[in-house]
Amino acid sequence: MAFDPIYDNLLAAVKDATNTGLREAGIDVRLGELGDHIQEAMESYECEINVGTTYLIKPIGNITGHTILPYSIYGTKSVPSVKTNDTTKIEEGDVFAIETFGSTGNGRCHSKGECSYYALNSDALKVDLRVLSAKSLLNVIKKNFSTIPFCQRYLDRLGQESIYWSLTISSSPALLKIARLYWIKKDLTLRK
């Protein structure tokens, strides 16, 4: 849902690209070719923002969808939203998050600033935590989130301290927001 109808085409482009990814995905489909279908759907749209300023809508190519593994939201295969040379095939039993990001910018973004979300790293080296508050926080994370990503706000709601304490946590910085750049994300889960 867009709160201003000016962004309806941007939202429609992202929905269409995501639905195209779902429709075209299947066993033995190459991920690079799937990205081509997603890109073609996305780039068939444009968006007029402010009277007379028309933007072509592009997929953000350096953010991808991914497989979902048991107890790990981010798997080992990436689903691009642009054409690539990736010849990896979708296999029976794969579970994917098809994530498309549409933008009026150049189709790239980069990270900047503090981390915006975290996840327990299930592959991290197990370390005996000596600080009681760290042990307590780790137990809260395991109980409430396990390996599912979360943000500091969720810990605040549980009455917990800041997350900046442990190497067992993977963090992702916030995506850079650029003035006069508009983008929308859409994701769906697919099991093949």
Disulfide bonds with the S-S distance in Angstrom:
none
